[in-house]
Amino acid sequence: MVGREDELAALAQFLAGPPPPRVLLLEGEAGIGKTTLWRQATTLGEQRGLRTLTCSPAESETQLPFTAAGDLLRAEAASVLDSLPPPQRRALAAALLLEDVEGPPPEPRAVAVAFLGALRGLSEAEPLLVAVDDVQWLDGPSALLLEFALRRIREERVLFLLARRASGSTGAPLGLERAP
């Protein structure tokens, strides 16, 4: 990447900085290269030994519940589910459409606690990078899961890398202003 040395240095510093948890938000107008920087950061994170969970939601998917959460956990689903207590396992498996679970839909809190448990479990073995491009297109349930986790991650080795198109909104996405 030419002409992005300052941004690349900031990404490298974020990935190697003080102990997690940490969050980095890439924000700017459409077409300025946020996704290119985001991809470079995920590659650099993987090269540095971070287990990397990624998703790139699209506007057309905002009405499909748990799509982004499913994308984040897709490669880790089997190991994650096996490590969760049965009520959380059933809730997350049902929400992500990984198993046919009988009965009513899972309680939102059960899914959120399971998602948080999944991130915590994954970060025990190695540091974790949760990277979401185009965070403005997250489906509502996935956004709630991420916000729930962001507010509760404390000492776990989890980094969050978010990219968002600048808009008229001045607030931080996913409740970041309330995150520790």
C-alpha positions in Angstrom: 0.0 0.0 0.0 1.4 3.3 -1.1 0.7 6.5 0.8 -0.9 4.9 3.8 2.2 4.6 6.0 0.7 6.5 8.9 -2.5 4.4 8.9 -0.5 1.1 8.6 1.7 2.2 11.5 -1.4 2.9 13.6 -2.8 -0.5 12.7 0.4 -2.2 13.7 0.5 -0.3 17.0 -3.1 -1.3 17.7 -2.3 -5.0 17.1 0.9 -4.9 19.2 -0.2 -2.4 21.8 -0.9 -2.9 25.5 -2.8 -5.9 26.6 -6.3 -6.2 25.2 -9.2 -5.6 25.3 -8.9 -2.7 22.8 -11.1 -1.3 20.0 -10.1 0.5 16.9 -12.7 2.2 14.7 -11.8 3.0 11.1 -14.2 5.6 9.9 -14.5 7.7 6.7 -16.4 8.5 3.6 -17.3 5.7 1.1 -14.4 4.9 -1.3 -11.4 6.2 0.7 -10.0 2.7 1.4 -11.3 1.7 4.8 -11.9 -1.9 3.6 -8.3 -2.1 2.2 -6.9 -1.0 5.5 -9.3 -3.4 7.4 -8.1 -6.3 5.2 -4.5 -5.3 5.8 -5.1 -5.3 9.5 -6.7 -8.7 9.5 -3.8 -10.1 7.5 -1.3 -8.5 9.8 -3.2 -9.8 12.8 -3.1 -13.3 11.5 0.7 -13.0 10.8 1.1 -11.9 14.4 -0.7 -15.1 15.7 -4.1 -13.6 16.4 -7.0 -15.9 15.9 -9.1 -13.7 13.5 -12.9 -13.7 13.2 -14.2 -11.6 10.3 -17.4 -10.5 8.8 -18.3 -8.0 6.1 -22.1 -7.4 6.2 -24.0 -5.9 3.3 -26.9 -3.6 3.3 -29.1 -6.3 1.8 -28.5 -8.5 4.8 -29.6 -6.2 7.5 -32.9 -8.0 7.9 -31.4 -11.4 8.2 -30.9 -12.1 11.9 -27.6 -13.3 13.2 -26.0 -13.3 9.8 -22.9 -11.4 10.9 -22.5 -13.4 14.1 -22.7 -16.6 12.0 -20.0 -15.2 9.7 -17.8 -14.4 12.7 -18.0 -17.8 14.2 -18.3 -19.9 11.0 -14.8 -21.5 11.2 -14.9 -22.0 15.0 -18.6 -23.1 15.4 -17.9 -26.7 16.3 -15.2 -26.1 18.9 -17.1 -23.2 20.3 -20.4 -25.0 20.7 -18.8 -28.0 22.4 -17.2 -25.7 25.0 -20.4 -24.0 26.1 -22.9 -25.1 28.8 -25.9 -26.8 27.4 -28.4 -23.9 27.6 -26.0 -21.6 25.9 -25.0 -24.2 23.4 -28.6 -24.8 22.4 -29.3 -21.0 22.1 -26.3 -20.2 20.0 -26.8 -23.3 17.8 -30.4 -22.3 17.2 -29.6 -18.7 16.5 -26.9 -19.5 14.0 -29.0 -22.3 12.4 -26.4 -24.9 13.1 -28.7 -27.4 14.7 -32.4 -28.1 14.6 -33.4 -27.2 18.1 -37.0 -28.0 19.1 -39.1 -25.6 21.1 -39.5 -21.9 21.1 -36.8 -19.6 19.7 -33.9 -19.0 22.0 -34.1 -16.1 24.5 -32.0 -13.2 23.3 -30.1 -13.1 26.6 -29.1 -16.7 26.2 -27.7 -16.1 22.7 -25.8 -13.0 23.9 -24.3 -14.9 26.9 -23.4 -17.8 24.6 -21.7 -15.4 22.1 -19.7 -13.7 24.9 -18.8 -17.2 26.2 -17.6 -18.2 22.7 -15.4 -15.1 22.4 -14.0 -15.7 25.9 -13.3 -19.4 25.2 -11.6 -18.6 21.9 -9.4 -16.0 23.5 -8.1 -18.4 26.1 -6.0 -20.4 23.6 -4.7 -17.4 21.7 -5.4 -13.7 21.4 -8.5 -12.9 19.3 -9.2 -10.3 16.7 -12.9 -9.7 16.0 -12.9 -7.6 12.7 -16.2 -6.2 11.3 -16.1 -4.3 8.1 -19.1 -2.0 7.2 -20.4 -2.1 10.8 -23.2 0.2 9.7 -24.7 -2.8 7.8 -24.8 -5.3 10.8 -28.1 -7.0 11.3 -29.8 -5.9 14.5 -29.3 -9.2 16.5 -25.6 -9.5 15.6 -25.1 -5.8 16.5 -26.7 -6.5 19.9 -24.4 -9.5 20.4 -21.3 -7.5 19.7 -22.5 -4.6 21.9 -23.2 -7.1 24.7 -19.7 -8.5 24.3 -17.9 -5.2 24.0 -19.4 -4.0 27.3 -18.3 -7.2 29.1 -14.9 -8.1 27.8 -12.5 -7.0 30.5 -9.3 -9.0 30.8 -9.8 -11.3 27.9 -7.3 -11.1 25.1 -9.8 -9.8 22.5 -9.3 -7.0 20.1 -12.1 -5.4 18.1 -11.4 -3.8 14.7 -14.4 -2.0 13.2 -14.8 -0.1 10.0 -17.7 2.2 9.4 -18.8 4.6 6.7 -19.0 8.1 8.0 -22.5 9.4 8.3 -24.3 12.3 10.0 -24.3 10.2 13.2 -21.9 11.4 15.8 -22.3 8.5 18.2 -20.0 5.6 18.3 -21.3 2.3 16.9 -22.2 -0.7 19.1 -22.3 1.4 22.3 -18.6 2.0 22.3 -19.0 5.1 24.3 -20.2 2.8 27.2 -17.6 0.1 26.7 -14.8 -0.1 29.3 
